Every structure is written in structure tokens, then in C-alpha cells.
Amino acid sequence: MDRNLSKSNCYWIYILECENGSYYTGYTRNLAKRYKEHTSGLHGAKYTRGFRPLRIAQCWRLYDTKGTAMKIEYLIKSSSRKRKDILVSNPDILKKIVFDKFNANINIISSNPELIQEDILN
């Protein structure tokens, strides 16, 4: 099996929309658990304890290493609000942005955040 497709190398990269209208970006192995931590205010990031998430604005499954997940998270976090809006509206372009930045074909797949959030909340 290709190491990039193994379940142990699966990460979620996500953008949350917070109550103040800002975005919070993160990565995790378990999106459902991490989203609940962010919304509970107990174990979420310091930022999301102050500005609670309203919804998952966008999310992607990444089949690669933790290091790659961290690089992509940083790439999104350091992007302008305009670029984040574009990623939320057109999630498939993240693959091209990542390819252009790292010159690597990374296995990243956009997911429907509404369906993911619905599954988490049910």
C-alpha cells in the first residue's frame, strides 16, 4: 500500500468560521473530536475559546505526513483573508496552491463541510 494512502497517514485540515467573523485554521487526525473540543471551549485552541466557532467553513482530507499537514496549515494561516475566502468558496484550488508552493503532488481531497458537521452533531 502507498504510504500516503494508509489510514495512519490521514489528517484533516480545516477552516472554522468564528463568531467574530474571522477564520481559524487547524489540522487534526480526528475532525469530529477536534471540532467538539473547539466548540466546547474546554480543550480548543486559545483563539477559539475567545471566539467560538460557528461552523466548519471548509475541510480537506490529507493523505500524507504530519509535517505536510503542518506546512499546509501554516500556508493557509499565513494567507490573506481574501485567499481564505477563495479557499472556502473553491476548496479544490488548495491542491494547486500546494503544488505551486511545494512542487509536489500531494493527495489532498476537499470534503463537504456541511455534511461533515452534520455527521459530527448527530
N, C-alpha and C positions, 0 to 999 in steps of 0.2 A: 504494500500500500504506500502511496506517495505520502511523505511525512507532512505535507501541507494539508492533506485531507483527513488526517487522523483526528479523532474526537478530542484527544488531549491537546491538540494544537488549534482549537476553536476558541475564538474570542469574539465578543460583541464590542463594537464601537458605537457610541450613541450620543445624540444631542438631545438634551432636555430643554423645554421651554419653561422658564421660571415665572413666578407671579409678578415680577417687576418688568417682564418683557424681555429679559436677557436670555442667553443660551448658556447652558453648562454642558461641557463635553467630557466624556469619560470612556473607559474601556473596562471590561469585566469578562469573566468566564460565564457567569450566570446573570443574565439581564433581569430576570424576574426578581431574584433575590436583591440585586443591587438597586433596582427601581423602588422596591418596597423600603429599603434602607433609606434612600433619598427622601421619599415621601413621608416616612415616619418621623424624620428629624432626629432620630436617635443615633444611627450609625452612618448617615450620609456624609458627604463632604461638608466641610465648614461652610462653603458657599451656599449649598442647598439647605443647610439648617437656617440660614438667614433669609434666603429667598426660595421658598418651597417650589418644587416642580409642579407644573400643571399637567404636563403631558410629555410623552416621548415624541419629540418633533421629527426625529429620523434615527434610523439604526441600520447597521450593516453587520453581517457575519464575516469574520476574517478567519481563513484557514492558514495560519502561519504561526510565527513565534510571538512570545510576549514582547520581545524587543520591537518587532514590527508593529504590533498593536500600540505600543507606547509612542513610536515615531509618528504613526498616523494620528493618534490622539493629539500629540503636540502640533502637528501640521494643521489640524482643524482649530485647536485652541488659539493658535497664533494668527489665524486668518481674520480678515476684517468681517464686520457684521454683514456686509453686502455678500461676501463669498459664502458665509454660513447660510444666509437666506437662499442663495442659489443651490447649495448642497441640500437644504431641506426640501426645496421645490423640485430639484433634479438630482436625486441621490445617485443615479448611475454614473454621473460625471466624476465621482470620487475616484473610481478606478483609473480614469485618465489622468487626473491630478496626481495621484500616487505614482503612476507610471512615469509621468513627466519629471516628478521630483526625485524619485529613487532609481529611475531607469530599470525597473524590474516589473515583471508581470505578476502581480500579487493576486491571489484568489480571494477577492472581496465581493460579497453579494449583498445588494440592498434588500431590505425586508420592509414589509408594510408595517409602519409603527402603530397604526390603529388596530390592526389585528393582534400584534404582539401585546399591546397594552390591554386589549380586551381579554386576551388569554390570562394575563397577569392578574387582572382584577376579578376574574371569575374563579 
